């Protein structure tokens, strides 16, 4: 595992493209090249295409970045490695504007790079939460446009969260009798997701997708939880008491998430809310060993397909023959100025004002 303990160590480990390519080759094929098509181990390095090998058995060409977060990327490998290092080691995360200034790239490139890194953080085959889990909901403000962000006047996104309760003595989740106090505990792994409403169907779907059946659920007594009959429900009625007293760990997670969203991104957006929540989950679950998540950031330890730009923005790729729906008409430069497609040019006046003034009655 690549452990970049300091900036100087990272610079010494990956000073150029050759060192980055050697690292990717060793991680992908630790025992030598293996063709993904025929399984042959004999290949030739191509000089016409960078970091690409051609199988001598079937002739298939395979790049060392194929299937990773860097799939079909035109950026240098050093930029990807620097971005993964910054996002993995920075305690508060990195926005696209910070990436653009730190890496010397445009904002659009930095935004796409950050979006791809965030989608490589979550492994779809990750283990669900188990033992004792606190579950609750919270509302966070979101940005609707690029104007000045005022949390008091913004919209709200409903977030469901779950966190494991771990005993400090045994370092394990130990269920206790109902109504018992879970003192001397700490928070373990967490899960966050945006839900459409506060209904029983939405809450049950979140719990079943992230918590193992048979787990003890510590909740605030919401009437949606008794429908989860395959879980051990231990409700804690809040009443006039503050919610962080009876459910301390999930409320601490919500507080950190709200401060992170306002401090780093100045308000999250509804379209990519789940991606940003997954980034927070990834960072929180690895808060004690951030440096060892470098390979996961590059997509080498993930088990999902790389995401393209068109998948991120939610539009069809026009190169594949699918017509793209434009939000507005295309504008072209003409002799009379900018004009939208389909609009008629302004007609010239038949008579000038000077001729009208000099006309005799």
C-alpha atoms as one frame of an Amber mdcrd trajectory, in Angstrom:
protein
   0.000   0.000   0.000   1.334   3.429  -0.948   1.843   5.403   2.239   2.709
   9.039   1.535   3.399  10.213   5.069   4.603  13.649   3.988   4.757  15.861
   0.938   8.479  15.297   0.491   8.029  11.506   0.562   5.290  11.717  -2.042
   7.458  13.868  -4.303  10.337  11.424  -3.974   8.076   8.436  -4.750   6.337
   9.913  -7.835   8.560  12.578  -9.413   7.575  11.929 -13.062   5.331   9.975
 -15.451   7.650   6.948 -15.497   7.432   6.387 -11.741   3.643   6.750 -11.780
   3.325   4.266 -14.659   5.608   1.781 -12.886   3.464   2.046  -9.741   0.246
   1.382 -11.692   1.793  -1.560 -13.545   2.978  -3.180 -10.304  -0.403  -2.754
  -8.611  -2.406  -4.063 -11.567  -0.113  -6.993 -12.458   2.082  -7.847  -9.453
   3.188 -11.130 -11.078   3.637  -9.755 -14.587   1.344  -8.692 -17.407  -1.824
 -10.752 -17.931  -4.030 -10.088 -20.951  -7.644  -9.453 -19.843  -8.936 -11.129
 -23.028  -6.957 -14.365 -23.416  -4.892 -14.541 -20.222  -1.571 -14.617 -22.076
   1.424 -13.245 -20.194   3.520 -12.131 -23.175   3.123  -8.536 -24.305   5.014
  -5.741 -26.026   5.107  -2.120 -24.933   3.848   0.234 -27.634   5.835   3.328
 -28.479   2.986   4.951 -30.397   0.621   4.958 -27.379   1.735   5.917 -23.900
   1.573   3.255 -21.156  -0.108   0.700 -23.459   0.768  -2.972 -23.954  -0.188
  -5.252 -26.856  -0.764  -8.926 -26.185   1.415 -11.137 -28.409  -1.227 -13.860
 -28.335  -4.485 -12.147 -29.368  -3.226  -8.677 -30.273  -5.391  -6.803 -27.767
  -4.025  -3.468 -26.583  -4.441  -2.702 -22.875  -3.549   0.523 -21.089  -2.409
   0.563 -17.463  -5.134   3.124 -16.720  -7.963   1.077 -18.267 -10.680   0.270
 -15.752  -9.461   2.798 -13.175 -10.617   6.315 -12.381  -8.089   7.526 -15.008
  -9.805   5.581 -17.808  -9.411   7.410 -21.173  -8.104  10.528 -19.460  -5.823
  12.995 -21.271  -4.359  14.409 -18.075  -0.824  13.430 -17.068  -0.498  10.694
 -14.485   1.313  13.080 -12.164  -1.777  15.315 -12.014  -3.987  12.351 -11.083
  -1.531  11.218  -8.413  -1.265  14.710  -6.949  -5.061  15.080  -6.884  -5.549
  11.710  -5.188  -2.874  12.555  -2.628  -4.450  15.930  -1.816  -7.972  14.568
  -1.491  -6.888  11.555   0.570  -4.714  13.446   3.054  -6.577  16.728   3.411
  -8.763  16.605   6.523 -11.537  18.845   5.139 -11.507  17.744   1.513 -10.677
  19.729  -1.609 -13.075  21.738  -3.742 -12.708  22.091  -7.505 -11.543  25.686
  -7.110  -8.757  24.558  -4.775  -7.765  21.794  -7.212  -7.557  24.323 -10.048
  -5.213  26.597  -8.090  -3.079  23.801  -6.614  -2.638  21.728  -9.799  -2.540
  24.525 -12.368  -5.525  23.334 -14.423  -8.806  24.915 -15.486 -11.852  24.888
 -13.235 -13.836  22.599 -15.576 -11.022  20.051 -15.623 -10.647  20.264 -11.852
 -14.398  19.787 -11.351 -14.487  16.648 -13.517 -11.344  15.291 -11.847 -12.839
  15.783  -8.364 -16.136  14.183  -9.391 -14.371  11.086 -10.718 -12.268  10.754
  -7.565 -15.365  10.991  -5.370 -17.099   8.224  -7.293 -14.136   5.910  -6.805
 -14.246   6.271  -3.012 -17.183   3.963  -2.357 -16.894   0.239  -2.914 -20.279
  -1.246  -3.938 -19.302  -4.486  -2.154 -18.669  -2.855   1.230 -19.939  -4.588
   4.353 -23.136  -3.236   5.993 -23.189  -1.814   9.503 -23.829  -4.263  12.334
 -23.915  -4.622  16.122 -25.420  -1.443  17.599 -26.339   1.351  15.187 -27.803
   4.806  15.811 -30.204   5.941  13.061 -31.735   9.384  12.613 -32.643  12.042
  10.027 -31.523  15.640   9.579 -32.028  18.567   7.209 -29.174  20.456   5.550
 -29.357  23.585   3.341 -28.461  23.390  -0.347 -27.454  25.854  -3.052 -30.004
  26.627  -5.752 -27.824  28.991  -7.843 -24.453  30.764  -7.873 -25.607  33.778
  -5.882 -24.576  34.565  -2.324 -25.434  31.537  -0.206 -27.678  32.275   2.756
 -28.486  29.100   4.753 -31.536  30.756   6.322 -33.151  31.400   2.918 -32.032
  28.264   1.076 -33.839  25.004   0.444 -33.511  21.895   2.590 -32.351  18.366
   1.793 -33.469  15.494   4.031 -30.539  13.232   5.005 -30.718   9.822   6.701
 -27.699   8.687   8.679 -26.484   5.632  10.592 -23.402   5.166  12.784 -22.009
   2.138  14.626 -21.669   2.423  18.415 -18.407   0.794  19.554 -17.378   0.006
  23.156 -14.041   1.596  23.999 -13.001  -1.297  26.233 -13.574  -4.185  23.828
 -13.399  -2.143  20.599 -16.503  -4.013  19.390 -20.219  -3.375  19.116 -21.911
  -5.036  22.107 -25.742  -4.916  22.261 -27.186  -4.314  25.737 -30.606  -4.676
  27.244 -33.289  -2.260  26.127 -33.304   1.207  27.663 -29.694   0.708  28.804
 -27.274   3.610  28.511 -24.353   3.192  26.124 -21.649   4.964  28.107 -17.917
   4.917  27.361 -18.454   4.335  23.644 -17.150   5.797  20.394 -18.379   6.053
  16.839 -17.436   3.470  14.212 -18.363   3.359  10.536 -21.110   5.605   9.194
 -23.527   5.717   6.259 -25.309   8.757   4.802 -27.850   9.124   2.005 -30.397
  11.647   0.789 -34.023  10.489   1.096 -37.017  12.047  -0.712 -39.229  12.316
   2.373 -39.625  11.273   5.989 -41.974   8.386   5.208 -41.658   4.829   6.462
 -40.827   3.528   2.970 -37.847   5.877   2.554 -36.435   5.178   6.022 -36.876
   1.409   5.714 -35.146   1.413   2.316 -32.155   3.282   3.767 -31.869   0.967
   6.789 -32.109  -2.252   4.761 -29.528  -1.002   2.252 -26.933  -0.028   4.875
 -27.578  -2.020   8.081 -27.325  -5.793   8.537 -30.521  -7.597   9.663 -30.554
  -8.468  13.368 -28.740  -5.273  14.328 -29.868  -3.261  17.361 -31.262   0.074
  16.158 -31.068   3.041  18.520 -33.621   5.569  17.224 -35.637   8.569  18.394
 -38.892   6.617  18.520 -40.108   7.577  15.036 -43.161   5.521  14.049 -41.488
   4.369  10.813 -39.011   2.039  12.543 -41.390  -0.579  14.032 -41.981  -1.820
  10.467 -38.435  -3.239  10.469 -39.369  -6.522  12.114 -36.060  -8.240  11.300
 -34.140  -5.694  13.402 -33.924  -5.272  17.189 -35.474  -1.870  17.833 -34.458
   0.076  20.960 -36.263   3.462  20.733 -35.193   6.483  22.782 -38.018   8.995
  23.036 -36.540  12.465  22.898 -39.470  14.631  23.978 -38.287  18.020  25.305
 -34.743  16.707  25.713 -32.023  17.659  23.233 -31.513  15.007  20.571 -27.728
  14.841  20.985 -28.125  13.634  24.564 -29.937  10.386  23.755 -28.315   9.864
  20.317 -24.909  11.518  20.680 -22.922   9.940  17.837 -25.299  10.387  14.922
 -25.897  14.023  15.902 -22.154  14.581  16.038 -21.883  13.164  12.515 -24.650
  15.486  11.304 -22.962  18.498  12.920 -19.615  17.695  11.288 -21.298  17.098
   7.933 -23.105  20.461   8.018 -19.956  22.340   8.965 -17.982  20.493   6.264
 -20.542  21.314   3.566 -20.647  25.000   4.483 -16.933  25.415   5.099 -15.464
  23.534   2.133 -18.147  23.869  -0.565 -20.185  26.826   0.793 -23.354  24.809
   0.453 -24.017  21.503  -1.304 -26.156  21.082  -4.412 -29.081  18.731  -4.792
 -27.965  17.152  -8.089 -24.739  15.571  -6.764 -25.666  15.348  -3.081 -25.115
  11.585  -2.786 -21.619  11.895  -4.279 -20.601  14.493  -1.701 -22.140  12.450
   1.110 -20.122   9.426  -0.004 -16.985  11.555   0.141 -17.777  12.545   3.719
 -18.450   8.908   4.632 -15.159   7.830   3.057 -13.208  10.502   4.912 -14.917
   9.883   8.253 -14.443   6.112   8.155 -10.722   6.593   7.448 -10.116   9.544
   9.757  -7.399   7.677  11.664  -5.491   6.373   8.598  -6.058   8.729   5.660
  -2.729   7.983   3.978  -3.531   4.331   3.255  -6.529   5.247   1.070  -4.378
   6.486  -1.814  -4.902   3.390  -3.991  -8.652   3.488  -3.428  -8.751   7.090
  -4.624  -7.141   6.059  -7.923  -9.728   3.326  -8.430  -7.243   0.477  -8.019
  -9.066  -1.027  -5.028 -12.641  -0.360  -6.208 -14.947  -2.891  -7.829 -17.006
  -0.729 -10.158 -16.717   0.591 -13.689 -15.143   4.017 -14.311 -17.522   6.929
 -14.767 -17.471   9.137 -17.849 -18.285  12.825 -18.111 -21.684  12.126 -19.675
 -22.639   9.797 -16.835 -21.752  12.480 -14.289 -23.740  15.290 -15.926 -26.641
  12.938 -16.759 -26.723  13.542 -20.508 -26.361  11.368 -23.602 -23.064  11.305
 -25.421 -23.600  13.053 -28.786 -20.787  11.013 -30.347 -22.870   7.858 -29.969
 -25.621   9.117 -32.255 -28.065  10.116 -29.508 -29.477  13.620 -30.067 -28.673
  16.057 -27.280 -31.516  18.226 -26.020 -30.297  21.801 -25.758 -31.545  24.043
 -23.003 -31.570  27.041 -25.328 -31.038  27.826 -29.014 -27.474  28.019 -30.280
 -26.228  31.557 -30.966 -24.091  32.377 -33.997 -22.043  35.429 -34.900 -23.401
  37.242 -37.971 -22.668  40.501 -39.721 -25.281  42.255 -37.586 -24.150  40.700
 -34.308 -24.988  37.556 -32.304 -28.212  35.876 -33.429 -29.975  32.733 -32.167
 -30.663  29.901 -34.617 -34.152  30.070 -36.117 -34.631  33.788 -35.514 -34.990
  36.268 -38.345 -32.588  39.195 -38.744 -33.922  42.626 -38.042 -35.513  44.204
 -41.132 -34.099  47.480 -42.402 -36.293  50.559 -42.402 -37.550  51.611 -45.843
 -37.167  55.322 -45.096 -34.682  57.095 -42.913 -35.611  59.691 -40.307 -33.768
  62.394 -42.289 -35.947  61.900 -45.379 -39.108  62.047 -43.239 -38.051  65.377
 -41.714 -37.245  66.950 -45.071 -40.443  65.741 -46.719 -42.809  68.562 -47.647
 -46.549  68.188 -46.919
